[in-house]
Amino acid sequence: MTDRERATPAIPDDDPSRTLTVANPDDPATTYISLAGGTYAMLITGKQTNGQYCLIDMRIPDGGGPPPHRHDFEEMFTILEGEIEFTFRGEKHLVRAGSTVNIPANAPHNFRNTSGAPARMLCVCTPAGQDEYFLRVGDEVAGKDAPPPQLTDDEMAERRQRATDLAPEYRTEML
């Protein structure tokens, strides 16, 4: 046995209790959340990946996007349609369809659709947890084209407060 073989642990056996996941945003079983001005489809959740990552399909209308924040997990976005303005450590970057952005853990950032047209992107967070956070702070809607709920000023303030209150539980800090 070589030194490398001794230093490298064996790959664990396959876990047949874990199954293949096929994610389709048009699947009627997909959960859609209205949040931060957009509609987010929970395509692959941490429950499906044993907490390793989650995959979220984000539809961002013009003007939509979250406030500045940071978290201690990696977040990657692939722009599928349109363009999104990312602010990373205070510097703005316009990112167009076909590009991918990786936000390192702990870095202050946010994004906003300033293009005048709808945009769409896939978001991968590793490890998972952002999917659960979004489910707890957003409002479930019927589908990708469903309008956001009509919230009163008090209801919007309650959503912002809930997001702020739950943020530490999900390793997130609002800035």
C-alpha positions as protocol buffer text, in pm:
chain_id: "A"
residue {
  index: 1
  type: MET
  ca { x: 0 y: 0 z: 0 }
}
residue {
  index: 2
  type: THR
  ca { x: 137 y: 343 z: -95 }
}
residue {
  index: 3
  type: ASP
  ca { x: 148 y: 647 z: 133 }
}
residue {
  index: 4
  type: ARG
  ca { x: -124 y: 806 z: -80 }
}
residue {
  index: 5
  type: GLU
  ca { x: -352 y: 504 z: -39 }
}
residue {
  index: 6
  type: ARG
  ca { x: -301 y: 511 z: 338 }
}
residue {
  index: 7
  type: ALA
  ca { x: -373 y: 887 z: 354 }
}
residue {
  index: 8
  type: THR
  ca { x: -683 y: 875 z: 133 }
}
residue {
  index: 9
  type: PRO
  ca { x: -996 y: 736 z: 298 }
}
residue {
  index: 10
  type: ALA
  ca { x: -1203 y: 490 z: 100 }
}
residue {
  index: 11
  type: ILE
  ca { x: -1509 y: 618 z: -84 }
}
residue {
  index: 12
  type: PRO
  ca { x: -1817 y: 521 z: 120 }
}
residue {
  index: 13
  type: ASP
  ca { x: -2060 y: 265 z: -16 }
}
residue {
  index: 14
  type: ASP
  ca { x: -2353 y: 388 z: -222 }
}
residue {
  index: 15
  type: ASP
  ca { x: -2656 y: 490 z: -15 }
}
residue {
  index: 16
  type: PRO
  ca { x: -2955 y: 338 z: -200 }
}
residue {
  index: 17
  type: SER
  ca { x: -3196 y: 536 z: 19 }
}
residue {
  index: 18
  type: ARG
  ca { x: -3089 y: 847 z: -178 }
}
residue {
  index: 19
  type: THR
  ca { x: -3260 y: 870 z: -514 }
}
residue {
  index: 20
  type: LEU
  ca { x: -3210 y: 1045 z: -845 }
}
residue {
  index: 21
  type: THR
  ca { x: -3362 y: 1394 z: -854 }
}
residue {
  index: 22
  type: VAL
  ca { x: -3484 y: 1546 z: -1178 }
}
residue {
  index: 23
  type: ALA
  ca { x: -3566 y: 1914 z: -1132 }
}
residue {
  index: 24
  type: ASN
  ca { x: -3805 y: 2087 z: -1369 }
}
residue {
  index: 25
  type: PRO
  ca { x: -3941 y: 2434 z: -1288 }
}
residue {
  index: 26
  type: ASP
  ca { x: -4259 y: 2347 z: -1480 }
}
residue {
  index: 27
  type: ASP
  ca { x: -4333 y: 2044 z: -1259 }
}
residue {
  index: 28
  type: PRO
  ca { x: -4659 y: 2113 z: -1072 }
}
residue {
  index: 29
  type: ALA
  ca { x: -4498 y: 1974 z: -754 }
}
residue {
  index: 30
  type: THR
  ca { x: -4236 y: 2253 z: -754 }
}
residue {
  index: 31
  type: THR
  ca { x: -4267 y: 2498 z: -464 }
}
residue {
  index: 32
  type: TYR
  ca { x: -4263 y: 2864 z: -568 }
}
residue {
  index: 33
  type: ILE
  ca { x: -4188 y: 3147 z: -326 }
}
residue {
  index: 34
  type: SER
  ca { x: -4250 y: 3519 z: -373 }
}
residue {
  index: 35
  type: LEU
  ca { x: -3953 y: 3697 z: -216 }
}
residue {
  index: 36
  type: ALA
  ca { x: -3747 y: 4014 z: -263 }
}
residue {
  index: 37
  type: GLY
  ca { x: -3958 y: 4114 z: -562 }
}
residue {
  index: 38
  type: GLY
  ca { x: -3903 y: 3784 z: -744 }
}
residue {
  index: 39
  type: THR
  ca { x: -4045 y: 3435 z: -776 }
}
residue {
  index: 40
  type: TYR
  ca { x: -3811 y: 3159 z: -662 }
}
residue {
  index: 41
  type: ALA
  ca { x: -3864 y: 2793 z: -755 }
}
residue {
  index: 42
  type: MET
  ca { x: -3711 y: 2547 z: -508 }
}
residue {
  index: 43
  type: LEU
  ca { x: -3572 y: 2300 z: -763 }
}
residue {
  index: 44
  type: ILE
  ca { x: -3342 y: 2091 z: -544 }
}
residue {
  index: 45
  type: THR
  ca { x: -3352 y: 2125 z: -167 }
}
residue {
  index: 46
  type: GLY
  ca { x: -3108 y: 2042 z: 108 }
}
residue {
  index: 47
  type: LYS
  ca { x: -3337 y: 1755 z: 207 }
}
residue {
  index: 48
  type: GLN
  ca { x: -3274 y: 1600 z: -134 }
}
residue {
  index: 49
  type: THR
  ca { x: -2894 y: 1648 z: -121 }
}
residue {
  index: 50
  type: ASN
  ca { x: -2832 y: 1547 z: 240 }
}
residue {
  index: 51
  type: GLY
  ca { x: -2760 y: 1914 z: 314 }
}
residue {
  index: 52
  type: GLN
  ca { x: -2480 y: 1942 z: 58 }
}
residue {
  index: 53
  type: TYR
  ca { x: -2636 y: 2214 z: -161 }
}
residue {
  index: 54
  type: CYS
  ca { x: -2963 y: 2359 z: -289 }
}
residue {
  index: 55
  type: LEU
  ca { x: -3064 y: 2482 z: -635 }
}
residue {
  index: 56
  type: ILE
  ca { x: -3309 y: 2768 z: -678 }
}
residue {
  index: 57
  type: ASP
  ca { x: -3453 y: 2903 z: -1006 }
}
residue {
  index: 58
  type: MET
  ca { x: -3493 y: 3280 z: -958 }
}
residue {
  index: 59
  type: ARG
  ca { x: -3719 y: 3493 z: -1175 }
}
residue {
  index: 60
  type: ILE
  ca { x: -3635 y: 3855 z: -1106 }
}
residue {
  index: 61
  type: PRO
  ca { x: -3862 y: 4134 z: -1238 }
}
residue {
  index: 62
  type: ASP
  ca { x: -3719 y: 4474 z: -1320 }
}
residue {
  index: 63
  type: GLY
  ca { x: -3629 y: 4639 z: -989 }
}
residue {
  index: 64
  type: GLY
  ca { x: -3629 y: 4310 z: -795 }
}
residue {
  index: 65
  type: GLY
  ca { x: -3353 y: 4178 z: -573 }
}
residue {
  index: 66
  type: PRO
  ca { x: -3254 y: 4141 z: -206 }
}
residue {
  index: 67
  type: PRO
  ca { x: -3102 y: 4403 z: 23 }
}
residue {
  index: 68
  type: PRO
  ca { x: -2728 y: 4396 z: 95 }
}
residue {
  index: 69
  type: HIS
  ca { x: -2631 y: 4094 z: 305 }
}
residue {
  index: 70
  type: ARG
  ca { x: -2358 y: 3836 z: 366 }
}
residue {
  index: 71
  type: HIS
  ca { x: -2349 y: 3474 z: 478 }
}
residue {
  index: 72
  type: ASP
  ca { x: -2095 y: 3208 z: 562 }
}
residue {
  index: 73
  type: PHE
  ca { x: -2171 y: 2980 z: 267 }
}
residue {
  index: 74
  type: GLU
  ca { x: -2085 y: 2989 z: -101 }
}
residue {
  index: 75
  type: GLU
  ca { x: -2343 y: 3114 z: -347 }
}
residue {
  index: 76
  type: MET
  ca { x: -2322 y: 3082 z: -725 }
}
residue {
  index: 77
  type: PHE
  ca { x: -2553 y: 3236 z: -987 }
}
residue {
  index: 78
  type: THR
  ca { x: -2583 y: 3147 z: -1355 }
}
residue {
  index: 79
  type: ILE
  ca { x: -2775 y: 3408 z: -1554 }
}
residue {
  index: 80
  type: LEU
  ca { x: -3015 y: 3229 z: -1790 }
}
residue {
  index: 81
  type: GLU
  ca { x: -3211 y: 3527 z: -1927 }
}
residue {
  index: 82
  type: GLY
  ca { x: -3157 y: 3903 z: -1915 }
}
residue {
  index: 83
  type: GLU
  ca { x: -2900 y: 4076 z: -1701 }
}
residue {
  index: 84
  type: ILE
  ca { x: -2847 y: 4139 z: -1333 }
}
residue {
  index: 85
  type: GLU
  ca { x: -2644 y: 4404 z: -1154 }
}
residue {
  index: 86
  type: PHE
  ca { x: -2443 y: 4246 z: -872 }
}
residue {
  index: 87
  type: THR
  ca { x: -2288 y: 4462 z: -601 }
}
residue {
  index: 88
  type: PHE
  ca { x: -1991 y: 4279 z: -453 }
}
residue {
  index: 89
  type: ARG
  ca { x: -1798 y: 4446 z: -169 }
}
residue {
  index: 90
  type: GLY
  ca { x: -1943 y: 4779 z: -282 }
}
residue {
  index: 91
  type: GLU
  ca { x: -1847 y: 4746 z: -649 }
}
residue {
  index: 92
  type: LYS
  ca { x: -2116 y: 4705 z: -918 }
}
residue {
  index: 93
  type: HIS
  ca { x: -2088 y: 4441 z: -1192 }
}
residue {
  index: 94
  type: LEU
  ca { x: -2341 y: 4403 z: -1475 }
}
residue {
  index: 95
  type: VAL
  ca { x: -2373 y: 4034 z: -1559 }
}
residue {
  index: 96
  type: ARG
  ca { x: -2552 y: 3912 z: -1872 }
}
residue {
  index: 97
  type: ALA
  ca { x: -2713 y: 3582 z: -1974 }
}
residue {
  index: 98
  type: GLY
  ca { x: -2463 y: 3302 z: -2017 }
}
residue {
  index: 99
  type: SER
  ca { x: -2233 y: 3419 z: -1737 }
}
residue {
  index: 100
  type: THR
  ca { x: -2183 y: 3270 z: -1392 }
}
residue {
  index: 101
  type: VAL
  ca { x: -2098 y: 3460 z: -1074 }
}
residue {
  index: 102
  type: ASN
  ca { x: -1956 y: 3304 z: -757 }
}
residue {
  index: 103
  type: ILE
  ca { x: -1999 y: 3491 z: -429 }
}
residue {
  index: 104
  type: PRO
  ca { x: -1740 y: 3374 z: -175 }
}
residue {
  index: 105
  type: ALA
  ca { x: -1859 y: 3303 z: 177 }
}
residue {
  index: 106
  type: ASN
  ca { x: -1873 y: 3605 z: 411 }
}
residue {
  index: 107
  type: ALA
  ca { x: -1849 y: 3868 z: 133 }
}
residue {
  index: 108
  type: PRO
  ca { x: -2103 y: 4154 z: 138 }
}
residue {
  index: 109
  type: HIS
  ca { x: -2321 y: 4151 z: -171 }
}
residue {
  index: 110
  type: ASN
  ca { x: -2663 y: 4191 z: -325 }
}
residue {
  index: 111
  type: PHE
  ca { x: -2816 y: 4194 z: -671 }
}
residue {
  index: 112
  type: ARG
  ca { x: -3077 y: 4401 z: -849 }
}
residue {
  index: 113
  type: ASN
  ca { x: -3242 y: 4372 z: -1187 }
}
residue {
  index: 114
  type: THR
  ca { x: -3188 y: 4718 z: -1333 }
}
residue {
  index: 115
  type: SER
  ca { x: -3229 y: 4612 z: -1696 }
}
residue {
  index: 116
  type: GLY
  ca { x: -3587 y: 4723 z: -1759 }
}
residue {
  index: 117
  type: ALA
  ca { x: -3687 y: 4364 z: -1845 }
}
residue {
  index: 118
  type: PRO
  ca { x: -3737 y: 4037 z: -1655 }
}
residue {
  index: 119
  type: ALA
  ca { x: -3431 y: 3824 z: -1578 }
}
residue {
  index: 120
  type: ARG
  ca { x: -3383 y: 3465 z: -1469 }
}
residue {
  index: 121
  type: MET
  ca { x: -3096 y: 3288 z: -1298 }
}
residue {
  index: 122
  type: LEU
  ca { x: -3009 y: 2966 z: -1121 }
}
residue {
  index: 123
  type: CYS
  ca { x: -2866 y: 2993 z: -771 }
}
residue {
  index: 124
  type: VAL
  ca { x: -2663 y: 2718 z: -601 }
}
residue {
  index: 125
  type: CYS
  ca { x: -2586 y: 2750 z: -230 }
}
residue {
  index: 126
  type: THR
  ca { x: -2344 y: 2518 z: -58 }
}
residue {
  index: 127
  type: PRO
  ca { x: -2407 y: 2392 z: 194 }
}
residue {
  index: 128
  type: ALA
  ca { x: -2786 y: 2402 z: 172 }
}
residue {
  index: 129
  type: GLY
  ca { x: -3000 y: 2608 z: 405 }
}
residue {
  index: 130
  type: GLN
  ca { x: -3089 y: 2910 z: 193 }
}
residue {
  index: 131
  type: ASP
  ca { x: -3381 y: 2711 z: 53 }
}
residue {
  index: 132
  type: GLU
  ca { x: -3523 y: 2663 z: 405 }
}
residue {
  index: 133
  type: TYR
  ca { x: -3468 y: 3029 z: 488 }
}
residue {
  index: 134
  type: PHE
  ca { x: -3656 y: 3140 z: 176 }
}
residue {
  index: 135
  type: LEU
  ca { x: -3944 y: 2905 z: 258 }
}
residue {
  index: 136
  type: ARG
  ca { x: -3972 y: 3061 z: 604 }
}
residue {
  index: 137
  type: VAL
  ca { x: -3952 y: 3427 z: 502 }
}
residue {
  index: 138
  type: GLY
  ca { x: -4127 y: 3430 z: 163 }
}
residue {
  index: 139
  type: ASP
  ca { x: -4486 y: 3370 z: 56 }
}
residue {
  index: 140
  type: GLU
  ca { x: -4576 y: 3056 z: -134 }
}
residue {
  index: 141
  type: VAL
  ca { x: -4740 y: 3128 z: -471 }
}
residue {
  index: 142
  type: ALA
  ca { x: -4915 y: 2901 z: -720 }
}
residue {
  index: 143
  type: GLY
  ca { x: -4649 y: 2899 z: -994 }
}
residue {
  index: 144
  type: LYS
  ca { x: -4374 y: 3078 z: -1178 }
}
residue {
  index: 145
  type: ASP
  ca { x: -4613 y: 3326 z: -1339 }
}
residue {
  index: 146
  type: ALA
  ca { x: -4834 y: 3379 z: -1034 }
}
residue {
  index: 147
  type: PRO
  ca { x: -4850 y: 3740 z: -918 }
}
residue {
  index: 148
  type: PRO
  ca { x: -4693 y: 3820 z: -582 }
}
residue {
  index: 149
  type: PRO
  ca { x: -4936 y: 3856 z: -294 }
}
residue {
  index: 150
  type: GLN
  ca { x: -5073 y: 4205 z: -241 }
}
residue {
  index: 151
  type: LEU
  ca { x: -4925 y: 4288 z: 99 }
}
residue {
  index: 152
  type: THR
  ca { x: -5015 y: 4582 z: 318 }
}
residue {
  index: 153
  type: ASP
  ca { x: -4739 y: 4806 z: 451 }
}
residue {
  index: 154
  type: ASP
  ca { x: -4769 y: 4629 z: 786 }
}
residue {
  index: 155
  type: GLU
  ca { x: -4738 y: 4286 z: 621 }
}
residue {
  index: 156
  type: MET
  ca { x: -4431 y: 4398 z: 425 }
}
residue {
  index: 157
  type: ALA
  ca { x: -4275 y: 4530 z: 746 }
}
residue {
  index: 158
  type: GLU
  ca { x: -4350 y: 4196 z: 916 }
}
residue {
  index: 159
  type: ARG
  ca { x: -4178 y: 4005 z: 629 }
}
residue {
  index: 160
  type: ARG
  ca { x: -3867 y: 4227 z: 656 }
}
residue {
  index: 161
  type: GLN
  ca { x: -3861 y: 4181 z: 1033 }
}
residue {
  index: 162
  type: ARG
  ca { x: -3902 y: 3803 z: 1000 }
}
residue {
  index: 163
  type: ALA
  ca { x: -3615 y: 3790 z: 749 }
}
residue {
  index: 164
  type: THR
  ca { x: -3394 y: 3989 z: 987 }
}
residue {
  index: 165
  type: ASP
  ca { x: -3493 y: 3783 z: 1291 }
}
residue {
  index: 166
  type: LEU
  ca { x: -3433 y: 3447 z: 1117 }
}
residue {
  index: 167
  type: ALA
  ca { x: -3113 y: 3551 z: 937 }
}
residue {
  index: 168
  type: PRO
  ca { x: -2870 y: 3446 z: 1214 }
}
residue {
  index: 169
  type: GLU
  ca { x: -3027 y: 3099 z: 1228 }
}
residue {
  index: 170
  type: TYR
  ca { x: -2937 y: 3061 z: 859 }
}
residue {
  index: 171
  type: ARG
  ca { x: -2584 y: 3204 z: 893 }
}
residue {
  index: 172
  type: THR
  ca { x: -2687 y: 3531 z: 726 }
}
residue {
  index: 173
  type: GLU
  ca { x: -2636 y: 3894 z: 825 }
}
residue {
  index: 174
  type: MET
  ca { x: -2842 y: 4177 z: 676 }
}
residue {
  index: 175
  type: LEU
  ca { x: -2630 y: 4488 z: 612 }
}
